[in-house]
């Protein structure tokens, strides 16, 4: 407790799943948290649960001006921004590439890829001016392996992984710590959508095979500490038993 006292963390996609678990985990470590999501009611309830060290900022990460305004709201409320967690992402609509709806495909990419860029673009100047900060991107095994029905998700996650490497290349000299986290399959609403699709082997997994969202949340907190410095510029996988041990997961 208290390991991140005085730090300010912005979490996108904070209304549920990994994002909500991360917000709670950072707050438990003493950080102030800005909760971003399109679901205004959900983040308002979560901010109320956490208390005065949390603010809810309705935001569609696919729109840059909204993300820029959210960074401004964070600075107005807390005076600084130390950590950005690029977590917002969608898996729908799952469909074969040959049948994909072009508008829906583009909207998924706008959230999963453009949303990560928007977060970086809005946060990096603030962090650089302050002497540094941490940018964490929630990645996926789909960033590195094609999966049937997931062309939008695989392509956008691959792009987000490369953006994180670009942020490291351009930002490290300015004190930016940019890293990715590939959590594996997590017991969230997204997995229910995947299960319902019946497409590709991931949909056939039993619910018991998914890890709880609290695990990647704890990993994200650990990645903000000096112990994670050897992985700056890289992507950490929670499938790696050594990483799990370092994070303190069993």
C-alpha atoms as one frame of an Amber mdcrd trajectory, in Angstrom:
protein
   0.000   0.000   0.000   1.161   3.506  -0.783   3.801   2.534  -3.326   2.509
   5.104  -5.803   1.682   7.932  -3.394   1.399  11.246  -5.213   1.337   9.711
  -8.683  -1.510  10.407 -11.115  -2.709   7.641 -13.420  -5.081   7.915 -16.379
  -6.829   4.683 -17.395  -8.774   4.377 -20.648 -11.576   1.841 -20.898 -11.973
   2.113 -17.130 -15.643   1.202 -16.940 -15.144  -2.558 -16.656 -12.747  -5.486
 -16.947  -9.021  -4.829 -16.839  -9.542  -1.058 -16.825 -11.763  -1.028 -13.749
  -9.509  -3.523 -11.950  -6.468  -1.392 -12.809  -8.129   1.754 -11.476  -8.811
   0.026  -8.173  -5.285  -1.421  -8.026  -3.594   1.934  -8.652  -5.836   3.666
  -6.111  -4.982   0.982  -3.550  -1.317   1.876  -4.046  -1.987   5.516  -3.208
  -2.298   6.920  -6.736  -4.887   9.401  -7.922  -6.787   8.049 -10.911  -8.586
   9.565 -13.893 -11.146   7.129 -15.279 -11.913   7.400 -19.002 -14.670   5.520
 -20.830 -17.725   6.068 -22.967 -19.916   4.609 -20.195 -20.412   7.731 -18.076
 -22.566   6.054 -15.439 -20.159   3.166 -14.885 -17.062   5.323 -14.402 -19.004
   7.724 -12.186 -19.957   4.817  -9.924 -16.368   3.557  -9.864 -15.029   7.019
  -9.051 -17.537   7.228  -6.217 -16.353   3.861  -4.937 -12.691   4.902  -4.997
 -13.330   8.310  -3.426 -11.939  11.847  -3.788  -8.730  10.652  -5.427 -10.637
   9.576  -8.544 -12.353  11.529 -11.306 -14.637  10.215 -14.038 -14.094  11.687
 -17.499 -16.536  10.530 -20.203 -14.401  10.042 -23.303 -14.422   8.277 -26.641
 -10.758   7.538 -27.310 -11.461   7.348 -31.046 -11.844  11.155 -30.959  -8.586
  13.002 -30.329 -10.145  16.213 -29.027 -11.970  14.237 -26.337  -8.740  12.580
 -25.218  -6.926  15.906 -25.223  -9.717  17.385 -23.115  -9.493  14.419 -20.728
  -5.792  15.072 -20.189  -6.695  18.694 -19.476  -9.316  17.595 -16.938  -6.746
  15.364 -15.258  -4.260  18.232 -15.004  -6.932  20.564 -13.666  -7.988  18.070
 -11.000  -4.599  16.708  -9.940  -1.959  19.023 -11.437   0.053  16.314 -13.153
  -0.019  13.101 -15.180   2.507  10.377 -14.420   1.052   7.217 -15.963  -1.131
   6.538 -18.994  -2.732   3.101 -19.280  -3.931   2.551 -22.859  -6.489  -0.126
 -22.123  -9.630   0.740 -24.122 -10.377  -1.881 -26.753 -13.168  -3.757 -28.514
 -13.436  -7.183 -30.119 -16.778  -6.759 -31.879 -17.750  -7.241 -34.617 -16.132
 -10.659 -34.961 -16.493 -11.816 -38.564 -14.543 -13.397 -41.422 -12.454 -10.867
 -43.318 -14.374 -11.491 -46.561 -17.673 -10.653 -44.818 -16.513  -7.809 -42.571
 -18.525  -4.595 -42.559 -16.038  -1.881 -43.608 -17.488   0.811 -41.328 -17.604
  -1.452 -38.276 -14.082  -2.734 -39.033 -12.788   0.841 -39.221 -14.549   1.803
 -35.986 -12.856  -1.052 -34.114  -9.475   0.085 -35.436 -10.321   3.670 -34.461
 -10.713   2.556 -30.841  -7.989  -0.100 -30.603  -5.275   1.694 -32.586  -6.153
   5.349 -33.046  -7.217   5.459 -29.401  -3.732   4.410 -28.309  -2.163   7.058
 -30.551  -4.543   9.695 -29.208  -3.577   8.846 -25.641   0.118   9.032 -26.436
  -0.227  12.221 -28.471  -2.117  13.989 -25.689  -0.046  12.690 -22.774   3.531
  12.672 -24.070   4.027  16.470 -24.278   2.782  16.797 -20.686   5.073  14.013
 -19.483   8.096  15.279 -21.408   7.654  18.759 -19.970   7.501  17.247 -16.490
  10.676  15.214 -17.049   9.141  11.830 -17.778   6.287   9.419 -17.266   5.085
   5.890 -17.931   2.961   4.758 -20.887   1.512   1.257 -20.669  -0.387  -0.359
 -23.543  -2.593  -3.394 -22.966  -1.631  -5.626 -25.869  -2.642  -9.151 -26.855
  -1.285 -12.348 -28.295  -3.437 -11.358 -31.278  -0.899  -8.616 -32.007   1.518
 -11.335 -33.096  -0.642 -14.222 -34.362  -3.523 -14.118 -36.868  -6.857 -15.495
 -35.672  -9.911 -16.314 -37.745 -12.592 -13.638 -37.505 -10.310 -11.187 -35.722
  -8.678  -9.299 -38.609  -9.688  -5.947 -37.099  -8.443  -6.906 -33.641  -5.187
  -8.547 -34.757  -4.303  -5.669 -37.082  -5.120  -2.937 -34.578  -3.349  -4.658
 -31.686  -0.274  -5.199 -33.860  -0.317  -1.501 -34.692  -0.703  -0.547 -31.043
   2.269  -2.748 -30.135   4.385  -0.967 -32.742   3.163   2.436 -31.517   4.405
   1.507 -28.059   7.810   0.704 -29.474   7.783   4.037 -31.322   6.919   5.831
 -28.081   9.937   4.173 -26.486  12.228   5.046 -29.401  11.189   8.693 -29.373
  10.497   9.148 -25.689  13.115   7.240 -23.720  15.638  10.098 -23.868  12.935
  12.349 -22.409  12.207  10.076 -19.460   9.299   8.175 -21.039   8.943   4.552
 -19.925   6.831   2.843 -22.628   5.915  -0.834 -22.340   3.237  -3.284 -23.440
   1.399  -5.937 -21.449   0.011  -9.049 -23.117  -2.240 -10.519 -20.417  -3.429
 -13.677 -22.149  -7.138 -14.499 -21.965  -8.921 -12.651 -19.166 -12.332 -13.302
 -17.609 -14.075 -10.152 -18.849 -17.145  -9.247 -20.908 -14.945  -9.404 -24.019
 -14.469 -13.120 -23.452 -18.245 -13.571 -23.306 -18.499 -11.883 -26.706 -15.742
 -14.150 -28.030 -17.491 -17.227 -26.610 -20.790 -16.234 -28.222 -19.142 -15.874
 -31.640 -18.114 -19.524 -31.815 -15.266 -18.507 -34.121 -11.630 -19.691 -33.706
 -10.134 -21.743 -30.855 -10.302 -18.922 -28.284 -14.113 -19.135 -28.298 -13.862
 -22.810 -27.305 -11.889 -22.146 -24.129 -13.543 -22.998 -20.824 -14.198 -20.017
 -18.554 -11.890 -21.556 -15.933  -8.939 -21.119 -18.314  -9.174 -17.311 -18.211
  -7.254 -15.341 -15.595  -9.061 -12.775 -13.406  -8.746  -9.094 -14.423  -7.031
  -8.379 -11.121  -3.923 -10.183 -12.409  -3.162  -7.832 -15.316  -4.134  -4.943
 -13.034  -1.428  -5.959 -10.574   1.016  -6.358 -13.460   0.299  -2.815 -14.654
   1.039  -1.465 -11.172   4.281  -3.455 -11.055   5.302  -2.093 -14.461   5.336
   1.418 -12.974   8.097   0.440 -10.568  11.846   0.411 -11.097  11.843  -3.408
 -11.010  10.230  -3.365 -14.456  12.864  -1.056 -16.004  14.660  -3.925 -17.800
  11.490  -4.369 -19.918  11.147  -0.733 -21.028  10.398  -0.694 -24.753   9.277
  -4.318 -24.709   6.045  -6.268 -24.276   5.604  -8.296 -21.108   3.516 -11.465
 -21.264   1.569 -12.754 -18.278   1.812 -16.200 -19.829   5.491 -16.137 -18.811
   5.824 -17.860 -15.409   8.889 -15.754 -14.577   6.905 -12.552 -15.098   4.055
 -13.922 -13.002   6.509 -14.647 -10.215   7.969 -11.157 -10.354   4.493  -9.618
 -10.225   3.608 -11.895  -7.285   0.953 -13.968  -9.041   0.406 -17.678  -8.527
